[in-house]
Amino acid sequence: MADLLEEMVKSWGEELSSLLFEPDSHEVLSHIQIMVNGRAIAFLNGIRTELADGDEVLILPPVAGG
């Protein structure tokens, strides 16, 4: 997972980094939900979750509404 996020930041720049990570850190912002195959990485191995070919990764921003 960490490698994927790193590659995404390389491709889309520091603006993406500021939307995903705590400042001066590689910790994912607490309001960002990342899922692998329908399971939150918080319940897997966090940012160290290993990915395999064919895995589906979702990065979900915060949602509000009523």
C-alpha positions in Angstrom: 0.0 0.0 0.0 2.8 2.5 0.9 4.4 1.9 -2.5 1.2 2.5 -4.3 0.6 5.8 -2.5 4.2 6.8 -3.1 3.8 6.2 -6.8 0.6 8.2 -6.9 2.3 11.2 -5.2 5.1 10.9 -7.7 2.6 11.0 -10.6 0.2 13.7 -9.2 2.5 15.7 -7.1 2.7 17.3 -3.6 -0.9 18.5 -3.9 -2.1 14.9 -3.6 0.4 14.3 -0.8 -1.2 17.1 1.3 -4.6 15.6 0.7 -3.6 12.1 1.9 -0.8 12.5 4.5 -0.3 14.4 7.8 2.2 17.2 7.3 5.9 16.1 7.4 4.7 12.5 7.8 3.7 9.4 5.9 0.7 8.8 8.2 -2.6 8.9 6.3 -4.9 11.7 7.5 -7.4 10.3 10.0 -10.4 11.4 7.9 -9.2 9.5 4.8 -10.5 6.0 4.5 -8.4 3.5 2.4 -9.9 0.2 1.6 -8.4 -2.9 -0.1 -11.0 -5.4 -1.5 -13.7 -3.8 0.6 -11.8 -3.9 3.9 -10.4 -0.9 5.6 -6.6 -1.0 5.9 -7.0 0.0 9.6 -8.2 -3.6 10.1 -5.5 -5.1 7.9 -1.9 -4.0 8.2 -2.4 -0.3 7.9 -0.2 1.5 5.4 2.0 -1.7 5.4 -0.8 -3.7 3.9 0.5 -5.8 1.0 -1.2 -5.6 -2.3 -1.5 -8.4 -4.9 -2.4 -8.2 -8.6 -6.1 -7.7 -9.0 -6.6 -6.1 -5.6 -9.2 -3.2 -5.7 -8.0 -0.1 -3.8 -10.5 2.7 -2.8 -9.4 6.0 -1.3 -12.4 7.7 0.2 -12.5 11.3 1.2 -14.7 12.4 4.1 -18.4 12.6 3.4 -21.0 14.7 5.2 -24.6 15.2 4.7 -27.9 14.7 6.3 
